[in-house]
Amino acid sequence: MNLNPPGRAYAGAGFALEGKGAMRVDLFDFDLPEENIALRPAEPRDSARLLVVKPGEEPVLQDRIVSALASFLKPGDAMVFNDTRVIPAQLEGVRLREGAARTPVSCTLHMRVGASRWKAFARPGKRIKPGDRIEFGEAGEACLLGTLAATVAEKGDAGEIELAFDLSGPDLDQAIATVGHIPLPPYIAAKRHEDERDRTDYQTIYAREEGAVAAPTAGLHFTPGLFEALDKAGVERHFVTLHVGAGTFLPVKADDTAEHKMHSEIGHVSTETAAALNAVKARGGRIVSVGTTSLRLLESAASEDGAIRPWSGATDIFITPGYRFRAVDVLMTNFHLPRSTLFMLVSAFAGLETMREAYRHAISSGYRFYSYGDSSLLFRNDR
């Protein structure tokens, strides 16, 4: 278990300020044993472990379980949940090209850009060209009035393509639901196939707005019983929507953070929710973000003085250490991949050395990592 990059020291590293400048990506690397990767969620959901992290000169780490969450919050605090709903955005099909053999193609939809168009990551991406036709679904399987087919309208970098489907609007939505599969994260899909359980397990109990291709996984721990306990503790509950894209799974391949390009995700903060959260802050309550997706959206919607504005649109906010948080006071989040933008975000929130120590403790104590894994509750480091 090594959370210090070989031959590199943390002390003296230059921190990016408000997204400017760069940090070495290897500062966020660590070794994770295979046995710490969760392949199924805890049952019941709120029986997962919860590592409470309070930064300071000597960080305080407490081992708890998620069902005890209310004991760490105060009356008047407000929890913010991402109510996006995961769609079966993993599509398997064949590429059709005149004079060429039928080639198997796997596409993961990650952002809708029109009634009939989606951006997607394709494998094998190098073999696909604009103008290619792709038919999705098993051979002979009918979808609505025919097979689900699309034309490759554009091709970008790193296997990204834009698909123009023959169907549009609700008809396309139904077709994707019929032939698509739940897009399990690569670290789970590499070890087992998606099954019927995942259609329930990989969805929060409050999922409502369809459009995500990855779950806001911190929310997977919540149960009706946990909501009841939070209500009794006087903790408010509010919802925002950020449609999580497949780009959340992509590793940072650059050597420093300035060279990494974040994929945009579509989000919405209503006027009512913005007003309610501003009222919470005005009376001294804390904003508790459930997941990095909620946090990224709230920080995108926050002005310099911390006021949260109504928001609707795309965000590609990239948070690294040195960022000054405007809206969020406490973050509940799962344990993230090494060298990932999400580990960078939690390091910005609680401090890099604090998170190194927290992850060392989590790994040695057998915490389960990633989407179906355990959770942490991070208090913001304002030092």
Buried (B, 14 or more C-beta within 10 A) or exposed (E): EEBBBEEEEEEEEEBBEEEEBBBBBBBBBBEBEEEBBBBEBBEEBBBBBBBBBBBEEEBEBEEBBBBBBBEBBEEEBBBBBBBBBBBBBBBBBBBBBEEEEEBEBBBBBBBBBEEBBBBBBBEEBEEBEEEBBBBBBEEEEEBEEEBBBBBBBEBEEEBBBBBBBBBEEEBBBEBBEBBBBBBBBBBBBEEEEBEEEBEEBBBBBBBEBBBBBBBBBBBBBBBEEBBEBBEEBEBBBBBBBBBBBBBBBBEBEBEBBBEBEBBBBBBBBBEEBBEBBBEBBEEEBBBBBBBBBBBBBBBBBBEEEBBBEEBEEEBEBBBBBBBEBBBBBBBBBBBBBBBBBBBBBBBBBBBBBBBBBBBBBBBEEEBBBBBBBBBBBBBBBEE
